[in-house]
Structures are given as C-alpha cells and as structure tokens.
Amino acid sequence: MYTQERTAMSNLVVGGPVAVNSYDNAIVAALVENRPVMLVHAFNGGYLRPVDLKEESHDKGVQLATALDSATKEAKGHLWHITPAGFFGQRPLYFIESAAGQVTPKPPAAGQADAGRGDDGTRKPQRRRVTVHRDAPKSTCDTVQVGLPDKVGENWRGKNGAPEDTQLWVVTVTPWGGITFVPITHPDAILGFKDHAVAANGEVRVTYNWGGDFTGTVINTFYPRLPNEWDVPYHHVFT
C-alpha cells in the first residue's frame, strides 16, 4: 500500500493489496497514527456510537446513529480508536476502542506493575472496547458489548483464558475505499447489523459473512472519517 503523501507507509499491510490514496488519510490516521475517527457507514451515512456513553457502562452495545447531537459530540461518543493489538499470521489485529468513557488509570500501588505508558511518557488510558459474544453469530441475539476486558459479561470473555480474545479484530481495507471488521474468534463472521437491516439506531451485531472473505460486502463497510470531515459526504470524498 502507499499514500501520495506518506510514502513511509509502503510497508503497511492491512488485509490485501489495496492502494490507499490521498483521500484515505483517515484510514492511515486510524490504523497507523491511532487518531480517533468516526466510523461512517457506507450505505446510509450513519455513524457508529456506543449505546451508553458513560465510562461505568460495560454491558451495552453499539448502534448506528444518523444525527450527531451535542451530547454525543461532547462525550466523544462519535469517535473510535482502532488500536494495534498484535498479529494473526501476517494480518495485523486491532482493538476497536470508544473514545467515550475513557479513563486515565490511577498510579499503581507500591510493588504493582504499571499498566503501560505511551510515547510521551503518560499512562495509557483505559478505553472500552467492542467485544464479541463468545458463540456469535449463532443468532441475532449475539450482539456486541462495549466494555473493559475484566468488566464485560461472561459470554463476552475469551475461551482461551485471555479476556481479550473476543476483542481482537482483523481490519481490512476494501477495494471500494472503506474498512471492514472481522472478529478473530469467528473468521466466518463480520461486524454488521441485526437482520442485516441498516437503519437509524440499528443494533450492531456479528453476522455471517456471506462474502466469504475478509472484505465482506458494502453493507458491512465503514469509512473512517476524521472529525473535521463529518460534513463531507462519503460519496464525494471517494470519487
């Protein structure tokens, strides 16, 4: 992959040989720079937001909203971090973390390990992550939750002893300039919507990926948009 402005990104591998052009800086910003972005749906222009924006909420899911109200904007409920989290073979893995309800960890007690620090030396914030149901997608009840690994429901914890198992995603750049999310625990599934219905306030679900590969279909595609690009229609940006 390459960008017209960031040739250093030539080694960026995100699921396939898809060129990232100068209009796709939001993809680079999200996947490489870990800048918060809006995840705007390709089909109806709505955006993903946590159902509950409060930091103490860990048992609610994600919905598609079509209006950006001031309360959501002030709480950063429209913004997501796509945070690097290792590899699956040669495919990078990511956490999908909400910027809403972000918590700065308290200093560790004497003798306890630090939770980690960023490049600037400050403690890494705790962010609620999009978490997949352990047995998804057996039914339309297999929703997702937004919560910290140790606080999500029992059915949203990993089978292999690692609570993060159900929070790891393969993020793929699609041929039409968006991205899709595939849960690592269910490679035949994809982040979509209940009954495949893309409607306002629709519930985000993990559904079977009828496309059969990591790119999914248009109905499961999201365009990362930097906050200042919200007023730019996606069909103008990507033409």
FENCORQUI-V768152 format. One record per helix or strand of 2 or more residues. SS is the DSSP state (hx for helix, st for strand). FROM is the first residue (numbers start at 1). LEN is the number of residues. If there is no record, write none. Layout:
ss={SS SS}
from={FROM FROM}
len={LEN LEN}
//
This chain:
ss={hx hx st st st hx st st st st hx hx st st st hx st hx st hx hx}
from={7 22 37 47 62 70 80 91 129 143 154 163 169 179 189 194 202 218 222 227 234}
len={5 10 5 4 4 5 9 8 4 5 3 5 5 5 5 3 7 3 4 3 4}
//
